[in-house]
Structures are given as C-alpha cells and as structure tokens.
C-alpha cells in the first residue's frame, strides 16, 4: 500500500487509514509479531485509528505506546504465561485466563505499558467488546478517559466467557470479550469512515473457524444465558457472523485493504497455548511476514 510509505514520509492525504487487529487469545501472538514489525519499520504513527478485539486490542495498545518490542517479553516469559493461563484454576472454581493479573500486574508492573502515551496519542485507540445486555459489539473508545478506564477497557475486550470470569463493568455497562460479536472489527472501522485498512489476522487462510467442542459450547451457552441473556443470540451466531465479516473483507478492493496473516504451514496456536517455544516461533513468523511484504515498499 503506497499510502504507508507516503504517510511515513509525512505526506498529507484525504484518507482515513486504520489498523484492524484480530483477536484470538494466545493466537494473538501472531499479530503481536506483526505489530512489532510495523514498529520496527517506523509505521507506528501512520494510522488515524487502531481497532482491535481481545488480544488484538492489547497488541494495538503496545503499538500505540511505542513499546511493541516489550510485549515480546510477556509472550516469552514462562512464569507470566503460566500465571496468566492456568487450567488448574478451573478445577478450583477460578478462571483459565487471569486478565486482571495481565493488565494490572504485568502491564502496570513487570512489563510496563506506557498508558499515558496511548491516552495522548493522536492515533485513536478502539478496543471492541460485547455488550452483555444486547450482544452487540461496542467500541469502548468513548469510555476511555484516563489510565483506570483504559485498563478496564483492556480487560473488557478480552473477557472470554467462563474462561476469564464474569462481565467487566465500564461506564455503567457490563461487557464480555469482543470476539463474541466482532472478532475482526472491520465492520466498526468501516462504519467510522475508514477508507484504507491494514488488517492483521491470526489464522492462516486455510484455517477455517469451526465450532467449539460440544461440551464447551454447551457450558459456554449456559454461562451466557445466566450472566448475559441478551448476548445469547450473538453467541450462537459467532461462526455465521465471522463468515459475514470474511465476505465483507473479501469484497473490499485491493486498493482499500492490505491483509497480513500467518503463511500456510505455520504452527496452529491454540487460544490457551502457553508453551514458550511455540509462542516465540509464532511471534517471529508474524514479524517476518510483515517485514517480507513491506520492507521493499517502505524502502522504495
């Protein structure tokens, strides 16, 4: 996309160029590597807005605070990953994904994120979550006014039902993971006037979305009906909605969208993956994918 090079050089234009980052829990390690490559290529500041769902939103935040490389430490730190994702907690009635630990202890502690840099960035940050009352995807940007609300929004966008706990409250509304209603926030970005879009995906082209295992789906559905009955319809239509988003993205012209996704043959990363070697390999694949496709464009 020629626009990336001209924006990097400071050229003004009439487009609204946005970055859209897909979610996927641990699978987000791929888009983390892609975001790192954008930072290394000097493209952190070329976007008018960054839209992300779940792990995609977190990776977008790292880009906006100028510390995408620091995120590598969190992915590769075995202690952090095993504390963040702990199946044994489920047996004790706890959560699989401890997002509170991630945002408060890691991002505001051991691997610090520059929250003021995100809040003050001219590029607006748009984490997407699912309204627990209605099942509709919601852009949390209007609710982010300070560090506390920013951290809460980051927890809300990756609040996977059951696996990460009850809905997260922000601005008087309770939210679940944005992946229920809009795992790839392309609809929201286009509705906000995006004319050029760079999309970071976390699945290979051949890696089709399939339904969750029957037991997991049943338990998840029961949990949604109990804590967020308004979101049941969105939960049941997740695969259908993803297919519609894929078609929407496919219908965009080649001039309007630049897509990056893991190449065929890349490791398939489960959303609860915490093996350091697997995550490190996937991160580097994501990073090299963007470098390979953009380095020549940026240099020319």
QUISUL-V491046 format. One record per helix or strand of 2 or more residues. SS is the DSSP state (alpha for helix, beta for strand). FROM is the first residue (numbers start at 1). TO is the last residue. If there is no record, write none. Layout:
SS_FROM_TO / SS_FROM_TO
This chain:
alpha_2_8 / beta_17_21 / alpha_25_40 / beta_49_53 / alpha_55_64 / alpha_68_76 / alpha_78_84 / alpha_87_91 / alpha_99_110 / alpha_115_119 / beta_124_131 / beta_137_139 / alpha_140_143 / alpha_147_157 / beta_168_170 / beta_173_177 / alpha_179_182 / alpha_186_191 / beta_196_200 / alpha_214_227 / alpha_229_236 / alpha_238_251 / beta_257_260 / alpha_276_299
